[in-house]
Amino acid sequence: MTFGLKSDQGQLSRQLEAIVTDAVAMERIEQAENQLEFLSKEFPNSLAAEMEAN
């Protein structure tokens, strides 16, 4: 029975790690979106020129 509990604990640990990793990635995406929004308001002409160049 102990093996089953350790196996379940390991699986839960991996799932928790995946959730935390996803949360960190989502936070980084949100920060990038906020930064892009800020830059587009502060430097609208520069951003438009950069988008056209790429």
Contacts in CASP RR format, 6 or more apart in sequence:
PFRMAT RR
TARGET T0000
AUTHOR 0000-0000-0000
METHOD contacts of the structure
MODEL  1
MTFGLKSDQGQLSRQLEAIVTDAVAMERIEQAENQLEFLSKEFPNSLAAE
MEAN
39 47 0 8 1.000
40 47 0 8 1.000
END
